[in-house]
C-alpha cells in the first residue's frame, strides 16, 4: 500500500508586495496629468512703461531700528 504524502503548509508574507503596490499607486497618482496645462500667453507690460500714481491717499511709513546700547 502506498502512503499518502503529507503536505506541508506554506505561508507567504504578502507585506512587501502590498508595500510595492501602494508605492506604485502613489507614484502614478502624483505623476498622472488628467488635464494638460493651459498654454495661455501672458501679455507683460513693456520695459519703459511708467505708471503715474495719484499723490492723494499715499501714506509714507518710515521705520527706524532702535539703538542697542
PyMOL Python script that loads the backbone (N, CA, C, O; Angstrom):
from pymol import cmd

cmd.read_pdbstr("""\
ATOM      1  N   UNK A   1       0.806  -1.174   0.000  1.00  0.00           N
ATOM      2  CA  UNK A   1       0.000   0.000   0.000  1.00  0.00           C
ATOM      3  C   UNK A   1       0.861   1.255   0.000  1.00  0.00           C
ATOM      4  O   UNK A   1       1.918   1.330   0.627  1.00  0.00           O
ATOM      5  N   UNK A   2       0.361   2.217  -0.724  1.00  0.00           N
ATOM      6  CA  UNK A   2       1.089   3.482  -0.805  1.00  0.00           C
ATOM      7  C   UNK A   2       0.584   4.429   0.275  1.00  0.00           C
ATOM      8  O   UNK A   2      -0.617   4.598   0.482  1.00  0.00           O
ATOM      9  N   UNK A   3       1.528   5.025   0.938  1.00  0.00           N
ATOM     10  CA  UNK A   3       1.168   6.017   1.944  1.00  0.00           C
ATOM     11  C   UNK A   3       1.030   7.380   1.266  1.00  0.00           C
ATOM     12  O   UNK A   3       1.815   7.735   0.386  1.00  0.00           O
ATOM     13  N   UNK A   4       0.040   8.117   1.684  1.00  0.00           N
ATOM     14  CA  UNK A   4      -0.116   9.459   1.153  1.00  0.00           C
ATOM     15  C   UNK A   4       0.922  10.373   1.794  1.00  0.00           C
ATOM     16  O   UNK A   4       1.154  10.343   3.002  1.00  0.00           O
ATOM     17  N   UNK A   5       1.533  11.182   0.941  1.00  0.00           N
ATOM     18  CA  UNK A   5       2.499  12.138   1.457  1.00  0.00           C
ATOM     19  C   UNK A   5       1.745  13.282   2.122  1.00  0.00           C
ATOM     20  O   UNK A   5       0.758  13.797   1.598  1.00  0.00           O
ATOM     21  N   UNK A   6       2.225  13.646   3.248  1.00  0.00           N
ATOM     22  CA  UNK A   6       1.613  14.742   3.986  1.00  0.00           C
ATOM     23  C   UNK A   6       2.105  16.065   3.404  1.00  0.00           C
ATOM     24  O   UNK A   6       3.309  16.277   3.259  1.00  0.00           O
ATOM     25  N   UNK A   7       1.185  16.938   3.077  1.00  0.00           N
ATOM     26  CA  UNK A   7       1.570  18.237   2.518  1.00  0.00           C
ATOM     27  C   UNK A   7       1.966  19.178   3.636  1.00  0.00           C
ATOM     28  O   UNK A   7       1.378  19.196   4.717  1.00  0.00           O
ATOM     29  N   UNK A   8       2.968  19.942   3.335  1.00  0.00           N
ATOM     30  CA  UNK A   8       3.445  20.932   4.293  1.00  0.00           C
ATOM     31  C   UNK A   8       2.849  22.279   3.878  1.00  0.00           C
ATOM     32  O   UNK A   8       2.964  22.684   2.721  1.00  0.00           O
ATOM     33  N   UNK A   9       2.218  22.964   4.818  1.00  0.00           N
ATOM     34  CA  UNK A   9       1.618  24.266   4.519  1.00  0.00           C
ATOM     35  C   UNK A   9       2.696  25.327   4.337  1.00  0.00           C
ATOM     36  O   UNK A   9       3.632  25.434   5.129  1.00  0.00           O
ATOM     37  N   UNK A  10       2.539  26.096   3.289  1.00  0.00           N
ATOM     38  CA  UNK A  10       3.487  27.180   3.002  1.00  0.00           C
ATOM     39  C   UNK A  10       2.753  28.498   3.187  1.00  0.00           C
ATOM     40  O   UNK A  10       1.673  28.703   2.632  1.00  0.00           O
ATOM     41  N   UNK A  11       3.338  29.373   3.959  1.00  0.00           N
ATOM     42  CA  UNK A  11       2.753  30.700   4.122  1.00  0.00           C
ATOM     43  C   UNK A  11       3.711  31.725   3.536  1.00  0.00           C
ATOM     44  O   UNK A  11       4.904  31.732   3.840  1.00  0.00           O
ATOM     45  N   UNK A  12       3.174  32.576   2.705  1.00  0.00           N
ATOM     46  CA  UNK A  12       3.971  33.607   2.039  1.00  0.00           C
ATOM     47  C   UNK A  12       3.604  34.946   2.656  1.00  0.00           C
ATOM     48  O   UNK A  12       2.429  35.296   2.767  1.00  0.00           O
ATOM     49  N   UNK A  13       4.629  35.687   3.055  1.00  0.00           N
ATOM     50  CA  UNK A  13       4.402  37.013   3.631  1.00  0.00           C
ATOM     51  C   UNK A  13       4.089  37.992   2.498  1.00  0.00           C
ATOM     52  O   UNK A  13       4.919  38.213   1.616  1.00  0.00           O
ATOM     53  N   UNK A  14       2.898  38.572   2.527  1.00  0.00           N
ATOM     54  CA  UNK A  14       2.449  39.471   1.464  1.00  0.00           C
ATOM     55  C   UNK A  14       2.767  40.934   1.735  1.00  0.00           C
ATOM     56  O   UNK A  14       2.451  41.792   0.911  1.00  0.00           O
ATOM     57  N   UNK A  15       3.379  41.232   2.858  1.00  0.00           N
ATOM     58  CA  UNK A  15       3.650  42.621   3.224  1.00  0.00           C
ATOM     59  C   UNK A  15       4.508  43.352   2.190  1.00  0.00           C
ATOM     60  O   UNK A  15       4.144  44.464   1.806  1.00  0.00           O
ATOM     61  N   UNK A  16       5.636  42.789   1.714  1.00  0.00           N
ATOM     62  CA  UNK A  16       6.423  43.525   0.716  1.00  0.00           C
ATOM     63  C   UNK A  16       5.653  43.783  -0.579  1.00  0.00           C
ATOM     64  O   UNK A  16       5.822  44.833  -1.199  1.00  0.00           O
ATOM     65  N   UNK A  17       4.807  42.831  -0.993  1.00  0.00           N
ATOM     66  CA  UNK A  17       4.059  43.026  -2.225  1.00  0.00           C
ATOM     67  C   UNK A  17       3.008  44.127  -2.056  1.00  0.00           C
ATOM     68  O   UNK A  17       2.774  44.899  -2.986  1.00  0.00           O
ATOM     69  N   UNK A  18       2.389  44.206  -0.912  1.00  0.00           N
ATOM     70  CA  UNK A  18       1.419  45.268  -0.645  1.00  0.00           C
ATOM     71  C   UNK A  18       2.128  46.616  -0.593  1.00  0.00           C
ATOM     72  O   UNK A  18       1.595  47.608  -1.089  1.00  0.00           O
ATOM     73  N   UNK A  19       3.321  46.670   0.000  1.00  0.00           N
ATOM     74  CA  UNK A  19       4.098  47.917   0.044  1.00  0.00           C
ATOM     75  C   UNK A  19       4.423  48.404  -1.363  1.00  0.00           C
ATOM     76  O   UNK A  19       4.270  49.589  -1.660  1.00  0.00           O
ATOM     77  N   UNK A  20       4.866  47.505  -2.222  1.00  0.00           N
ATOM     78  CA  UNK A  20       5.199  47.884  -3.600  1.00  0.00           C
ATOM     79  C   UNK A  20       3.940  48.349  -4.333  1.00  0.00           C
ATOM     80  O   UNK A  20       3.991  49.311  -5.099  1.00  0.00           O
ATOM     81  N   UNK A  21       2.831  47.686  -4.107  1.00  0.00           N
ATOM     82  CA  UNK A  21       1.585  48.085  -4.775  1.00  0.00           C
ATOM     83  C   UNK A  21       1.176  49.495  -4.362  1.00  0.00           C
ATOM     84  O   UNK A  21       0.783  50.298  -5.208  1.00  0.00           O
ATOM     85  N   UNK A  22       1.265  49.803  -3.065  1.00  0.00           N
ATOM     86  CA  UNK A  22       0.906  51.155  -2.616  1.00  0.00           C
ATOM     87  C   UNK A  22       1.904  52.195  -3.114  1.00  0.00           C
ATOM     88  O   UNK A  22       1.500  53.305  -3.459  1.00  0.00           O
ATOM     89  N   UNK A  23       3.182  51.870  -3.162  1.00  0.00           N
ATOM     90  CA  UNK A  23       4.165  52.813  -3.700  1.00  0.00           C
ATOM     91  C   UNK A  23       3.900  53.101  -5.170  1.00  0.00           C
ATOM     92  O   UNK A  23       3.998  54.250  -5.602  1.00  0.00           O
ATOM     93  N   UNK A  24       3.567  52.080  -5.939  1.00  0.00           N
ATOM     94  CA  UNK A  24       3.239  52.307  -7.344  1.00  0.00           C
ATOM     95  C   UNK A  24       1.962  53.132  -7.492  1.00  0.00           C
ATOM     96  O   UNK A  24       1.887  54.007  -8.354  1.00  0.00           O
ATOM     97  N   UNK A  25       0.971  52.863  -6.667  1.00  0.00           N
ATOM     98  CA  UNK A  25      -0.270  53.631  -6.707  1.00  0.00           C
ATOM     99  C   UNK A  25      -0.009  55.102  -6.406  1.00  0.00           C
ATOM    100  O   UNK A  25      -0.518  55.977  -7.106  1.00  0.00           O
ATOM    101  N   UNK A  26       0.773  55.381  -5.379  1.00  0.00           N
ATOM    102  CA  UNK A  26       1.096  56.768  -5.019  1.00  0.00           C
ATOM    103  C   UNK A  26       1.909  57.428  -6.120  1.00  0.00           C
ATOM    104  O   UNK A  26       1.671  58.591  -6.445  1.00  0.00           O
ATOM    105  N   UNK A  27       2.867  56.709  -6.703  1.00  0.00           N
ATOM    106  CA  UNK A  27       3.686  57.266  -7.785  1.00  0.00           C
ATOM    107  C   UNK A  27       2.813  57.676  -8.960  1.00  0.00           C
ATOM    108  O   UNK A  27       2.958  58.783  -9.479  1.00  0.00           O
ATOM    109  N   UNK A  28       1.916  56.807  -9.384  1.00  0.00           N
ATOM    110  CA  UNK A  28       1.084  57.127 -10.534  1.00  0.00           C
ATOM    111  C   UNK A  28       0.049  58.200 -10.212  1.00  0.00           C
ATOM    112  O   UNK A  28      -0.347  58.953 -11.101  1.00  0.00           O
ATOM    113  N   UNK A  29      -0.392  58.284  -8.975  1.00  0.00           N
ATOM    114  CA  UNK A  29      -1.315  59.351  -8.609  1.00  0.00           C
ATOM    115  C   UNK A  29      -0.645  60.719  -8.711  1.00  0.00           C
ATOM    116  O   UNK A  29      -1.278  61.690  -9.124  1.00  0.00           O
ATOM    117  N   UNK A  30       0.620  60.800  -8.339  1.00  0.00           N
ATOM    118  CA  UNK A  30       1.318  62.088  -8.367  1.00  0.00           C
ATOM    119  C   UNK A  30       1.842  62.459  -9.744  1.00  0.00           C
ATOM    120  O   UNK A  30       2.004  63.644 -10.032  1.00  0.00           O
ATOM    121  N   UNK A  31       2.109  61.495 -10.594  1.00  0.00           N
ATOM    122  CA  UNK A  31       2.715  61.808 -11.889  1.00  0.00           C
ATOM    123  C   UNK A  31       1.715  61.877 -13.033  1.00  0.00           C
ATOM    124  O   UNK A  31       2.066  62.333 -14.121  1.00  0.00           O
ATOM    125  N   UNK A  32       0.489  61.440 -12.820  1.00  0.00           N
ATOM    126  CA  UNK A  32      -0.513  61.457 -13.884  1.00  0.00           C
ATOM    127  C   UNK A  32      -1.092  62.855 -14.018  1.00  0.00           C
ATOM    128  O   UNK A  32      -1.418  63.508 -13.027  1.00  0.00           O
ATOM    129  N   UNK A  33      -1.212  63.298 -15.260  1.00  0.00           N
ATOM    130  CA  UNK A  33      -1.842  64.585 -15.537  1.00  0.00           C
ATOM    131  C   UNK A  33      -3.174  64.295 -16.225  1.00  0.00           C
ATOM    132  O   UNK A  33      -3.204  63.791 -17.348  1.00  0.00           O
ATOM    133  N   UNK A  34      -4.270  64.616 -15.547  1.00  0.00           N
ATOM    134  CA  UNK A  34      -5.575  64.353 -16.113  1.00  0.00           C
ATOM    135  C   UNK A  34      -5.935  65.381 -17.180  1.00  0.00           C
ATOM    136  O   UNK A  34      -6.574  65.050 -18.179  1.00  0.00           O
ATOM    137  N   UNK A  35      -5.527  66.616 -16.966  1.00  0.00           N
ATOM    138  CA  UNK A  35      -5.794  67.665 -17.938  1.00  0.00           C
ATOM    139  C   UNK A  35      -4.479  68.374 -18.213  1.00  0.00           C
ATOM    140  O   UNK A  35      -3.816  68.829 -17.281  1.00  0.00           O
ATOM    141  N   UNK A  36      -4.094  68.476 -19.474  1.00  0.00           N
ATOM    142  CA  UNK A  36      -2.838  69.176 -19.760  1.00  0.00           C
ATOM    143  C   UNK A  36      -2.945  70.651 -19.365  1.00  0.00           C
ATOM    144  O   UNK A  36      -4.024  71.236 -19.461  1.00  0.00           O
ATOM    145  N   UNK A  37      -1.856  71.250 -18.927  1.00  0.00           N
ATOM    146  CA  UNK A  37      -1.911  72.661 -18.512  1.00  0.00           C
ATOM    147  C   UNK A  37      -2.230  73.573 -19.697  1.00  0.00           C
ATOM    148  O   UNK A  37      -1.836  73.310 -20.834  1.00  0.00           O
ATOM    149  N   UNK A  38      -2.946  74.637 -19.400  1.00  0.00           N
ATOM    150  CA  UNK A  38      -3.295  75.606 -20.441  1.00  0.00           C
ATOM    151  C   UNK A  38      -2.058  76.401 -20.826  1.00  0.00           C
ATOM    152  O   UNK A  38      -1.263  76.798 -19.973  1.00  0.00           O
ATOM    153  N   UNK A  39      -1.913  76.624 -22.114  1.00  0.00           N
ATOM    154  CA  UNK A  39      -0.762  77.372 -22.618  1.00  0.00           C
ATOM    155  C   UNK A  39      -1.206  78.771 -23.042  1.00  0.00           C
ATOM    156  O   UNK A  39      -1.004  79.173 -24.188  1.00  0.00           O
ATOM    157  N   UNK A  40      -1.804  79.499 -22.121  1.00  0.00           N
ATOM    158  CA  UNK A  40      -2.244  80.855 -22.416  1.00  0.00           C
ATOM    159  C   UNK A  40      -1.038  81.788 -22.392  1.00  0.00           C
ATOM    160  O   UNK A  40      -0.157  81.682 -21.539  1.00  0.00           O
ATOM    161  N   UNK A  41      -1.028  82.696 -23.347  1.00  0.00           N
ATOM    162  CA  UNK A  41       0.037  83.687 -23.407  1.00  0.00           C
ATOM    163  C   UNK A  41      -0.292  84.823 -22.435  1.00  0.00           C
ATOM    164  O   UNK A  41      -1.427  85.295 -22.376  1.00  0.00           O
ATOM    165  N   UNK A  42       0.696  85.243 -21.693  1.00  0.00           N
ATOM    166  CA  UNK A  42       0.528  86.341 -20.748  1.00  0.00           C
ATOM    167  C   UNK A  42       1.175  87.578 -21.350  1.00  0.00           C
ATOM    168  O   UNK A  42       2.351  87.556 -21.715  1.00  0.00           O
ATOM    169  N   UNK A  43       0.409  88.651 -21.451  1.00  0.00           N
ATOM    170  CA  UNK A  43       0.953  89.883 -22.017  1.00  0.00           C
ATOM    171  C   UNK A  43       1.551  90.708 -20.892  1.00  0.00           C
ATOM    172  O   UNK A  43       0.834  91.203 -20.022  1.00  0.00           O
ATOM    173  N   UNK A  44       2.859  90.852 -20.915  1.00  0.00           N
ATOM    174  CA  UNK A  44       3.562  91.641 -19.914  1.00  0.00           C
ATOM    175  C   UNK A  44       3.723  93.065 -20.401  1.00  0.00           C
ATOM    176  O   UNK A  44       3.797  93.296 -21.608  1.00  0.00           O
ATOM    177  N   UNK A  45       3.780  94.029 -19.490  1.00  0.00           N
ATOM    178  CA  UNK A  45       3.981  95.415 -19.915  1.00  0.00           C
ATOM    179  C   UNK A  45       5.399  95.607 -20.447  1.00  0.00           C
ATOM    180  O   UNK A  45       6.311  94.841 -20.135  1.00  0.00           O
ATOM    181  N   UNK A  46       5.554  96.646 -21.254  1.00  0.00           N
ATOM    182  CA  UNK A  46       6.872  96.949 -21.827  1.00  0.00           C
ATOM    183  C   UNK A  46       7.848  97.378 -20.743  1.00  0.00           C
ATOM    184  O   UNK A  46       7.448  97.714 -19.629  1.00  0.00           O
ATOM    185  N   UNK A  47       9.138  97.364 -21.082  1.00  0.00           N
ATOM    186  CA  UNK A  47      10.177  97.745 -20.127  1.00  0.00           C
ATOM    187  C   UNK A  47      10.094  99.222 -19.754  1.00  0.00           C
ATOM    188  O   UNK A  47      10.378  99.584 -18.612  1.00  0.00           O
ATOM    189  N   UNK A  48       9.715 100.069 -20.686  1.00  0.00           N
ATOM    190  CA  UNK A  48       9.720 101.508 -20.438  1.00  0.00           C
ATOM    191  C   UNK A  48       8.352 102.018 -19.974  1.00  0.00           C
ATOM    192  O   UNK A  48       8.094 103.220 -20.043  1.00  0.00           O
ATOM    193  N   UNK A  49       7.490 101.148 -19.515  1.00  0.00           N
ATOM    194  CA  UNK A  49       6.153 101.530 -19.055  1.00  0.00           C
ATOM    195  C   UNK A  49       6.260 102.205 -17.700  1.00  0.00           C
ATOM    196  O   UNK A  49       6.869 101.667 -16.775  1.00  0.00           O
ATOM    197  N   UNK A  50       5.668 103.378 -17.587  1.00  0.00           N
ATOM    198  CA  UNK A  50       5.674 104.114 -16.326  1.00  0.00           C
ATOM    199  C   UNK A  50       4.232 104.347 -15.892  1.00  0.00           C
ATOM    200  O   UNK A  50       3.364 104.677 -16.699  1.00  0.00           O
ATOM    201  N   UNK A  51       4.007 104.169 -14.615  1.00  0.00           N
ATOM    202  CA  UNK A  51       2.674 104.386 -14.063  1.00  0.00           C
ATOM    203  C   UNK A  51       2.747 105.567 -13.117  1.00  0.00           C
ATOM    204  O   UNK A  51       3.530 105.563 -12.167  1.00  0.00           O
ATOM    205  N   UNK A  52       1.938 106.570 -13.374  1.00  0.00           N
ATOM    206  CA  UNK A  52       1.893 107.760 -12.518  1.00  0.00           C
ATOM    207  C   UNK A  52       0.795 107.547 -11.480  1.00  0.00           C
ATOM    208  O   UNK A  52      -0.393 107.542 -11.801  1.00  0.00           O
ATOM    209  N   UNK A  53       1.215 107.374 -10.242  1.00  0.00           N
ATOM    210  CA  UNK A  53       0.257 107.165  -9.154  1.00  0.00           C
ATOM    211  C   UNK A  53      -0.288 108.506  -8.697  1.00  0.00           C
ATOM    212  O   UNK A  53       0.405 109.522  -8.742  1.00  0.00           O
ATOM    213  N   UNK A  54      -1.507 108.494  -8.268  1.00  0.00           N
ATOM    214  CA  UNK A  54      -2.136 109.691  -7.737  1.00  0.00           C
ATOM    215  C   UNK A  54      -1.496 109.999  -6.390  1.00  0.00           C
ATOM    216  O   UNK A  54      -1.334 109.095  -5.570  1.00  0.00           O
ATOM    217  N   UNK A  55      -1.130 111.248  -6.143  1.00  0.00           N
ATOM    218  CA  UNK A  55      -0.433 111.635  -4.913  1.00  0.00           C
ATOM    219  C   UNK A  55      -1.345 111.586  -3.696  1.00  0.00           C
ATOM    220  O   UNK A  55      -0.857 111.480  -2.571  1.00  0.00           O
ATOM    221  N   UNK A  56      -2.623 111.659  -3.887  1.00  0.00           N
ATOM    222  CA  UNK A  56      -3.534 111.640  -2.753  1.00  0.00           C
ATOM    223  C   UNK A  56      -3.750 110.189  -2.312  1.00  0.00           C
ATOM    224  O   UNK A  56      -3.833 109.276  -3.133  1.00  0.00           O
ATOM    225  N   UNK A  57      -3.838 110.010  -1.010  1.00  0.00           N
ATOM    226  CA  UNK A  57      -4.108 108.684  -0.472  1.00  0.00           C
ATOM    227  C   UNK A  57      -2.856 107.842  -0.293  1.00  0.00           C
ATOM    228  O   UNK A  57      -2.960 106.658   0.028  1.00  0.00           O
ATOM    229  N   UNK A  58      -1.673 108.418  -0.490  1.00  0.00           N
ATOM    230  CA  UNK A  58      -0.429 107.674  -0.308  1.00  0.00           C
ATOM    231  C   UNK A  58       0.092 107.925   1.097  1.00  0.00           C
ATOM    232  O   UNK A  58       0.174 109.074   1.530  1.00  0.00           O
ATOM    233  N   UNK A  59       0.436 106.894   1.794  1.00  0.00           N
ATOM    234  CA  UNK A  59       0.987 107.004   3.139  1.00  0.00           C
ATOM    235  C   UNK A  59       2.450 106.567   3.079  1.00  0.00           C
ATOM    236  O   UNK A  59       2.766 105.497   2.559  1.00  0.00           O
ATOM    237  N   UNK A  60       3.326 107.394   3.610  1.00  0.00           N
ATOM    238  CA  UNK A  60       4.749 107.053   3.667  1.00  0.00           C
ATOM    239  C   UNK A  60       5.058 106.631   5.094  1.00  0.00           C
ATOM    240  O   UNK A  60       4.787 107.373   6.038  1.00  0.00           O
ATOM    241  N   UNK A  61       5.610 105.472   5.247  1.00  0.00           N
ATOM    242  CA  UNK A  61       5.898 104.905   6.556  1.00  0.00           C
ATOM    243  C   UNK A  61       7.405 104.714   6.669  1.00  0.00           C
ATOM    244  O   UNK A  61       8.018 104.039   5.841  1.00  0.00           O
ATOM    245  N   UNK A  62       7.995 105.313   7.697  1.00  0.00           N
ATOM    246  CA  UNK A  62       9.435 105.211   7.921  1.00  0.00           C
ATOM    247  C   UNK A  62       9.660 104.404   9.189  1.00  0.00           C
ATOM    248  O   UNK A  62       9.107 104.729  10.240  1.00  0.00           O
ATOM    249  N   UNK A  63      10.461 103.364   9.098  1.00  0.00           N
ATOM    250  CA  UNK A  63      10.735 102.501  10.247  1.00  0.00           C
ATOM    251  C   UNK A  63      12.206 102.637  10.588  1.00  0.00           C
ATOM    252  O   UNK A  63      13.070 102.462   9.727  1.00  0.00           O
ATOM    253  N   UNK A  64      12.494 102.953  11.860  1.00  0.00           N
ATOM    254  CA  UNK A  64      13.877 103.052  12.311  1.00  0.00           C
ATOM    255  C   UNK A  64      14.119 101.978  13.366  1.00  0.00           C
ATOM    256  O   UNK A  64      13.276 101.719  14.225  1.00  0.00           O
ATOM    257  N   UNK A  65      15.285 101.367  13.277  1.00  0.00           N
ATOM    258  CA  UNK A  65      15.641 100.359  14.278  1.00  0.00           C
ATOM    259  C   UNK A  65      16.083 101.050  15.571  1.00  0.00           C
ATOM    260  O   UNK A  65      16.734 102.094  15.536  1.00  0.00           O
ATOM    261  N   UNK A  66      15.728 100.468  16.688  1.00  0.00           N
ATOM    262  CA  UNK A  66      16.121 101.024  17.986  1.00  0.00           C
ATOM    263  C   UNK A  66      17.607 100.813  18.186  1.00  0.00           C
ATOM    264  O   UNK A  66      18.170  99.807  17.755  1.00  0.00           O
ATOM    265  N   UNK A  67      18.246 101.792  18.855  1.00  0.00           N
ATOM    266  CA  UNK A  67      19.667 101.656  19.154  1.00  0.00           C
ATOM    267  C   UNK A  67      19.857 100.633  20.255  1.00  0.00           C
ATOM    268  O   UNK A  67      19.153 100.652  21.265  1.00  0.00           O
ATOM    269  N   UNK A  68      20.798  99.754  20.056  1.00  0.00           N
ATOM    270  CA  UNK A  68      21.080  98.714  21.078  1.00  0.00           C
ATOM    271  C   UNK A  68      22.370  99.105  21.788  1.00  0.00           C
ATOM    272  O   UNK A  68      23.465  98.961  21.244  1.00  0.00           O
ATOM    273  N   UNK A  69      22.223  99.594  22.992  1.00  0.00           N
ATOM    274  CA  UNK A  69      23.403 100.030  23.747  1.00  0.00           C
ATOM    275  C   UNK A  69      23.545  99.238  24.994  1.00  0.00           C
ATOM    276  O   UNK A  69      24.481  99.459  25.763  1.00  0.00           O
TER     277      UNK A  69
END
""", "prot")
cmd.dss("prot")
cmd.show_as("cartoon", "prot")
cmd.util.cbc("prot")
cmd.orient("prot")
